[in-house]
């Protein structure tokens, strides 16, 4: 059986946490920041977790994570 390939685009976007979940970065933080208040931009800086419904999909993309 050959090795499974990791989807490199997913490997750059997701990291595994100690508890086995996946960490992701939040969207809407790259540009047009003038209309977003400071509190919103500050919250977007922190990573979030992948939703439980999406975890099987991410796990399939990252077989060795």
C-alpha positions, -999 to 999 in steps of 0.1 A, spaced: 0 0 0 16 33 -10 18 63 14 -12 87 14 -5 122 2 -12 152 25 -31 180 8 -5 207 11 -30 236 10 -47 221 41 -14 215 58 -7 253 56 -41 262 70 -47 237 99 -26 226 128 -33 198 153 -39 208 190 -28 188 219 -63 175 225 -66 162 189 -87 190 174 -77 212 146 -68 249 149 -76 273 121 -73 310 115 -103 333 111 -114 348 79 -121 385 71 -89 399 86 -67 406 55 -80 439 42 -108 466 44 -101 471 80 -113 507 82 -149 497 87 -141 470 113 -138 482 149 -107 474 170 -125 449 191 -134 429 160 -99 430 145 -84 419 178 -108 389 180 -99 379 144 -63 377 154 -68 347 176 -71 312 161 -103 293 163 -111 256 162 -125 237 133 -162 229 138 -169 193 149 -190 187 118 -160 196 96 -133 177 115 -137 144 95 -132 163 63 -100 180 76 -88 147 90 -91 131 55 -70 160 40 -43 155 67 -38 118 71 -7 121 92 -16 151 114 
